[in-house]
Amino acid sequence: KLKNKLYIHFTKYADYVVCVSKIVYLNLYKKQVSNLIYIPNWANSEFHSAKRKPMKNGLYNILIASRLDKMKGHLVLFDACKNLKNIQIHVVGSGPSEKEFIEYSKNLNVVFHGYQEDVTPYYQSCNLLVHPSFSEGGNPLSILEGLAVGIPTIGSDIPAIREILGGKYVFKKDSVTELRDKILELKSNKENKQKYKLANNQFKYFEIIN
């Protein structure tokens, strides 16, 4: 709490405070921070031009691309995929919980790819992107990038994710059951085409909200 109070105090000395999601903007606005600029995260054009090339390995390939930290919800995804047939989880990223995650998932079909400078090939080749994070400050870049490439995407129902995905493609935070149901729903819907007008975020890049 003291750290947050210090952050708010120092905003008085900034020309502008940049907010990378609506929820961040609203939270600061409620704290009477007036020098706010809303510049939402967005996916670079290279992701929009990438073409989907789902791998043909006979499996339903699920991607999670984020820091290997418990707050990112990896264990929820692992639990949701227990006893599901023909599922392979691809974990992209590094972090303090890597050894624990490897040990926890040893009885699952999980591939740890480590940190990757370019995640595009995984967005292109996997069948589903899952972002089960418990908390986010701004809009997660992995979701914006994945949607720009065209991979079906679901995430936990927290403000920064719901802001992007809406209500249909979110599940209750930390709910293994709801996540499993969403996975099975999308796995059975092979013709699913999840479309979002992410280009609007790019046009808002210079928008200043007073």
Phi, psi and omega per residue, in radians:
K1 nan -0.685 3.118
L2 -1.096 -0.710 3.136
K3 -1.078 -0.748 3.129
N4 -1.104 -0.683 3.121
K5 -1.118 -0.665 3.097
L6 -1.145 -0.722 3.099
Y7 -1.022 -0.829 -3.136
I8 -1.078 -0.700 -3.135
H9 -1.066 -0.771 -3.054
F10 -1.326 -0.246 3.063
T11 -1.108 -0.405 -3.131
K12 -1.146 -0.397 -3.064
Y13 -1.745 0.039 3.126
A14 -1.682 2.585 3.050
D15 -1.161 -0.802 3.103
Y16 -2.492 2.669 3.010
V17 -2.009 2.069 -3.074
V18 -1.525 2.225 3.109
C19 -1.945 2.230 -3.043
V20 -1.714 0.165 3.011
S21 -2.732 2.794 -3.140
K22 -1.128 -0.642 -3.094
I23 -1.156 -0.646 3.077
V24 -1.132 -0.783 3.135
Y25 -1.025 -0.846 -3.094
L26 -1.136 -0.684 3.131
N27 -1.107 -0.718 3.124
L28 -1.269 -0.630 3.112
Y29 -1.073 -0.695 3.118
K30 -1.138 -0.413 3.112
K31 -1.597 0.227 3.046
Q32 1.169 0.535 2.967
V33 -1.465 2.125 -2.973
S34 -1.785 -0.380 -3.045
N35 -1.620 0.985 -3.019
L36 -1.725 2.479 2.982
I37 -2.165 2.291 3.095
Y38 -1.719 1.884 3.063
I39 -2.181 1.615 -3.076
P40 -1.158 2.611 2.990
N41 -1.024 2.658 3.116
W42 -2.636 2.813 3.137
A43 -1.578 2.340 3.111
N44 -1.102 2.765 -3.064
S45 -1.050 -0.463 -3.123
E46 -1.083 -0.525 3.120
F47 -1.305 -0.619 3.127
H48 -1.151 -0.540 -3.104
S49 -1.517 -0.182 3.134
A50 -1.258 2.448 -3.110
K51 -1.789 2.476 3.127
R52 -1.242 2.348 3.107
K53 -2.435 1.229 -3.081
P54 -0.970 2.326 3.133
M55 -1.188 2.570 -3.102
K56 -1.941 1.333 -3.139
N57 -2.012 0.182 3.132
G58 1.346 0.142 -3.102
L59 -2.119 2.826 3.018
Y60 -1.668 1.950 -2.966
N61 -1.693 2.041 -3.107
I62 -1.838 2.312 -3.120
L63 -1.929 2.359 2.928
I64 -2.235 2.099 -3.068
A65 -2.144 1.684 -3.137
S66 -2.913 3.006 3.097
R67 -1.029 2.415 -3.127
L68 -1.403 1.487 -3.072
D69 -2.486 2.489 -3.070
K70 -0.999 -0.548 -3.121
M71 -1.177 -0.241 3.134
K72 -1.508 -0.111 2.973
G73 1.481 0.303 -3.134
H74 -1.001 -0.722 -3.081
L75 -1.138 -0.557 3.083
V76 -1.122 -0.744 3.112
L77 -1.130 -0.766 3.129
F78 -1.044 -0.779 -3.139
D79 -1.140 -0.653 -3.130
A80 -1.152 -0.477 -3.082
C81 -1.631 -0.052 3.099
K82 -1.078 2.318 3.100
N83 1.227 0.123 3.021
L84 -1.510 2.374 -3.068
K85 -1.519 2.589 3.032
N86 1.016 0.694 3.120
I87 -2.013 2.354 2.988
Q88 -2.257 2.273 -3.123
I89 -1.788 2.266 3.106
H90 -1.914 2.065 -3.092
V91 -1.853 2.037 3.108
V92 -1.962 2.202 3.128
G93 2.391 2.982 3.088
S94 -2.376 2.907 -3.134
G95 2.855 3.115 -3.006
P96 -1.170 -0.343 -3.071
S97 -1.741 0.231 -3.029
E98 -1.011 -0.865 -3.109
K99 -1.086 -0.713 3.135
E100 -1.115 -0.730 -3.127
F101 -1.154 -0.708 3.124
I102 -1.082 -0.775 3.135
E103 -1.156 -0.740 -3.085
Y104 -1.126 -0.588 -3.024
S105 -1.772 0.268 -3.014
K106 -1.111 -0.376 3.115
N107 -1.691 0.140 3.102
L108 -1.930 2.889 3.072
N109 -1.547 1.497 -3.082
V110 -2.162 2.326 3.080
V111 -1.994 2.109 3.095
F112 -1.665 2.028 -3.078
H113 -1.688 -0.108 -3.122
G114 1.264 -2.988 3.111
Y115 -1.227 2.349 3.124
Q116 -2.207 2.204 3.103
E117 -1.095 -0.658 -3.135
D118 -2.125 1.989 -3.116
V119 -1.609 -0.090 -3.068
T120 -0.879 -0.822 -3.116
P121 -1.008 -0.507 -3.132
Y122 -1.369 -0.657 3.029
Y123 -1.075 -0.641 -3.102
Q124 -1.261 -0.661 -2.926
S125 -1.723 -0.357 -3.119
C126 -1.513 2.844 -3.083
N127 -1.603 -0.430 -3.067
L128 -2.653 2.364 3.030
L129 -1.816 2.234 -3.140
V130 -2.080 2.303 3.100
H131 -2.219 1.512 -3.023
P132 -1.589 0.551 -3.043
S133 -1.075 2.582 3.106
F134 -1.494 -0.410 -3.087
S135 -2.754 2.461 3.065
E136 -2.492 2.482 3.057
G137 -1.419 -1.083 3.080
G138 -1.781 -3.101 3.081
N139 -1.189 2.186 -3.095
P140 -1.050 2.203 -3.122
L141 -1.113 -0.600 -3.111
S142 -1.081 -0.622 3.103
I143 -1.194 -0.803 -3.135
L144 -1.097 -0.738 3.138
E145 -1.166 -0.787 -3.139
G146 -1.072 -0.766 3.128
L147 -1.148 -0.617 3.110
A148 -1.102 -0.650 3.091
V149 -1.290 -0.571 3.087
G150 2.010 0.150 3.136
I151 -1.341 2.313 3.042
P152 -0.960 2.412 -2.975
T153 -2.394 2.383 3.029
I154 -2.316 2.736 -3.135
G155 -2.702 2.923 3.137
S156 -1.188 2.660 -3.046
D157 -1.465 1.344 3.010
I158 -2.132 2.735 -2.978
P159 -0.917 -0.791 -3.068
A160 -1.171 -0.406 3.113
I161 -1.613 -0.762 3.096
R162 -1.029 -0.578 3.114
E163 -0.984 -0.570 -3.141
I164 -1.608 -0.841 -2.953
L165 -1.564 -0.316 -3.043
G166 1.318 -2.919 -3.035
G167 -1.511 -0.368 -3.018
K168 -1.300 -0.534 -3.002
Y169 -1.960 0.511 3.050
V170 -2.131 2.783 3.111
F171 -2.344 2.731 -3.110
K172 -0.998 2.309 -3.127
K173 -0.959 2.290 3.074
D174 1.187 0.330 3.133
S175 -1.750 1.873 3.110
V176 -1.115 -0.726 -3.091
T177 -1.106 -0.848 -3.113
E178 -1.143 -0.669 3.112
L179 -1.147 -0.759 3.110
R180 -1.039 -0.752 3.133
D181 -1.080 -0.717 3.126
K182 -1.137 -0.726 3.115
I183 -1.070 -0.825 -3.130
L184 -1.125 -0.656 3.121
E185 -1.083 -0.816 -3.113
L186 -1.325 -0.547 3.108
K187 -1.115 -0.630 -3.126
S188 -1.412 -0.276 -3.115
N189 -1.782 1.394 -3.054
K190 -1.176 -0.376 -3.121
E191 -1.614 0.146 -3.104
N192 -1.019 2.249 3.071
K193 -2.271 1.750 -3.068
Q194 -1.603 2.031 -3.065
K195 -2.091 2.397 3.083
Y196 -2.401 2.518 -3.137
K197 -1.516 1.251 -3.077
L198 -1.272 -0.316 -3.133
A199 -1.032 -0.476 3.132
N200 -1.025 -0.592 3.132
N201 -1.101 -0.606 3.135
Q202 -1.183 -0.657 -3.141
F203 -1.246 -0.348 3.113
K204 -1.507 0.064 -2.995
Y205 -0.951 -0.685 -3.096
F206 -1.794 0.245 -3.113
E207 -1.250 2.258 3.083
I208 -1.950 2.123 3.124
I209 -1.771 2.129 -3.114
N210 -1.738 nan nan
